[in-house]
Amino acid sequence: MGLVEDIRACRLCAERFAATATGHAPRPVVWFQPGARLLIAGQAPGARVHESGQPFTDRSGDRLRDWLGLSEAEFYDRGRVAIVPMAFCFPGYDAKGADLPPPPVCAATWRGQVMAALGDVPLVLAVGGAAIRWHLGARDVTAAVADWRGYAARGVIPLPHPSWRNTGWLRRNPWFEAELLPVLRAHVREVMDV
């Protein structure tokens, strides 16, 4: 089997997921192939993505596609866009209905192999805290996103998670939409149109 098939067959977290409030089975959502021009490094699939089997098929995806200036067809073109979360499966909810974090065992097991298979991707978008920590070593999401210019020079742009839960953050940080988004869209167009 190849790497994609190996990840799809992964059941490392079966017991962990069965013990969550959602009591679900693993369903890795794998969306990449070598040669991609843009890497979207996200957190982990949500419940809707778990059901659909396709990344960002929710309101977060709508917001992210808007941020990037990409149509659905462009966004889901595996030849140009790799969507590689820090965990390939929906982690589940806790007893209070809150999202559980991506299990670290997923990134520890698969991320290095996936990054090696992808090779040199011209533009990486580190979306959310877990991806920002892994790709940039930064702990504070706001500080990392505020320093986007420094990271963009290295081919990585940190972004907050596009979840509706971050609407307050977006209101408190108007520079994100005014300053970062136009540059982000230009960088995305540049790598997509090659």
C-alpha positions in Angstrom: 0.0 0.0 0.0 1.0 3.6 -0.5 1.1 6.4 2.0 -2.4 7.6 1.3 -3.9 4.1 1.6 -1.9 3.5 4.8 -3.3 6.7 6.4 -6.9 5.8 5.3 -6.5 2.4 7.0 -5.1 3.9 10.2 -7.0 2.9 13.4 -4.4 4.1 16.0 -7.1 6.2 17.8 -10.0 3.7 17.7 -10.2 3.3 21.4 -9.6 7.0 22.1 -12.5 7.9 19.7 -14.8 5.2 21.1 -14.4 6.8 24.5 -15.4 10.3 23.5 -18.9 11.7 23.9 -19.4 11.1 20.2 -18.3 7.4 20.4 -17.3 7.3 16.8 -14.9 5.2 14.8 -11.8 6.6 13.0 -12.4 7.9 9.4 -9.2 9.5 8.2 -9.8 12.3 5.7 -6.8 12.3 3.3 -6.5 15.0 0.7 -3.0 15.4 -0.8 -0.7 14.2 -3.6 2.9 15.1 -4.5 3.3 18.1 -6.7 0.8 20.4 -4.8 1.6 24.1 -5.0 -0.3 25.1 -1.8 -0.4 23.2 1.5 -3.2 24.0 3.8 -2.0 22.7 7.2 -5.1 22.6 9.4 -6.2 21.3 12.8 -8.4 18.2 12.4 -11.7 17.4 10.6 -14.9 18.4 12.3 -18.0 16.3 12.6 -19.4 17.4 9.2 -16.1 16.6 7.5 -16.1 13.2 9.3 -19.5 12.6 7.7 -18.6 13.9 4.2 -15.1 12.5 3.9 -14.0 15.7 2.2 -12.0 18.5 4.1 -13.6 21.8 4.9 -17.2 20.9 3.9 -18.5 23.2 6.5 -18.8 26.9 7.3 -15.1 27.0 8.2 -14.4 25.9 4.7 -16.6 28.6 3.2 -14.7 31.2 5.2 -11.3 29.8 4.4 -12.1 29.7 0.6 -13.2 33.3 0.8 -10.0 34.3 2.7 -7.9 32.5 -0.1 -10.0 33.8 -3.0 -10.4 30.3 -4.3 -13.4 28.6 -5.9 -14.5 25.2 -4.7 -13.1 23.6 -7.8 -9.7 25.2 -7.3 -9.7 24.5 -3.5 -10.4 20.8 -4.1 -7.9 20.3 -6.9 -5.4 17.8 -5.4 -3.0 18.5 -8.1 -2.5 22.0 -6.8 -3.8 22.0 -3.2 -2.8 19.6 -0.4 -5.0 19.7 2.7 -3.1 18.1 5.5 -4.5 18.5 9.0 -2.5 17.8 12.2 -4.8 14.9 12.7 -6.6 13.1 9.9 -9.6 12.1 11.9 -12.4 13.9 13.8 -11.2 13.9 17.4 -14.7 14.0 18.8 -16.3 16.1 21.5 -15.9 16.1 25.2 -18.8 15.6 27.6 -19.7 19.3 27.4 -19.8 19.3 23.6 -16.5 21.0 23.0 -14.1 20.0 20.3 -11.3 17.7 21.5 -7.8 18.7 20.3 -6.0 16.8 17.5 -4.4 13.6 19.0 -0.6 14.2 18.9 -0.1 10.5 17.9 -1.5 11.3 14.4 1.1 14.0 13.6 3.9 11.9 15.3 3.0 8.9 13.1 2.2 10.5 9.8 3.2 14.1 9.4 6.9 13.6 8.6 6.1 11.0 6.0 3.4 13.3 4.4 5.8 16.3 4.3 8.5 14.2 2.8 6.1 12.9 0.1 4.9 16.4 -0.7 8.4 17.7 -1.1 9.0 21.4 -1.5 5.6 23.1 -1.5 5.9 26.8 -2.5 3.3 28.1 0.0 2.2 26.7 3.3 -0.8 28.0 5.2 -0.6 27.1 8.9 -4.2 27.3 10.0 -4.9 27.3 13.7 -2.8 26.8 16.8 -1.7 23.2 16.3 -0.5 23.8 12.8 1.2 27.1 13.8 3.0 25.3 16.6 4.2 22.4 14.3 5.2 24.5 11.3 6.5 27.6 13.0 7.3 26.6 16.6 5.1 29.6 17.8 2.9 29.2 20.8 0.7 32.3 20.6 -1.7 32.3 17.6 -2.3 36.0 17.7 1.4 36.9 17.9 2.2 34.5 15.0 -0.5 35.8 12.8 0.5 39.4 13.6 4.1 38.5 12.5 2.8 37.1 9.2 5.2 39.2 7.1 8.2 37.6 8.7 6.8 34.1 8.2 5.6 34.8 4.6 9.2 35.6 3.6 9.9 31.9 4.5 6.9 30.6 2.4 4.6 30.1 5.4 1.6 32.2 6.3 0.0 31.6 9.7 -3.8 32.0 9.9 -6.3 31.8 12.7 -8.8 28.9 12.4 -11.6 30.0 10.1 -14.2 28.7 12.6 -17.2 30.8 13.5 -15.9 30.6 17.0 -13.1 33.0 16.0 -15.5 35.7 14.7 -14.7 37.8 17.9 -11.0 37.4 17.2 -11.5 38.7 13.7 -13.4 41.7 15.0 -10.7 42.5 17.6 -8.0 42.3 14.9 -9.2 44.3 11.9 -5.7 44.3 10.4 -6.2 40.7 9.5 -8.8 41.5 6.9 -7.4 44.8 5.9 -3.6 44.0 5.6 -3.1 40.2 5.6 -6.0 38.9 3.4 -5.1 41.0 0.2 -1.5 39.7 0.4 -2.6 36.2 1.2 -4.9 36.2 -1.9 -2.0 37.5 -4.0 0.4 34.8 -2.8 -2.3 32.1 -3.3 -3.0 33.3 -6.9 0.7 33.4 -7.6 1.3 29.7 -6.7 -2.0 28.5 -8.1 -1.5 30.1 -11.5 1.9 28.6 -12.2 
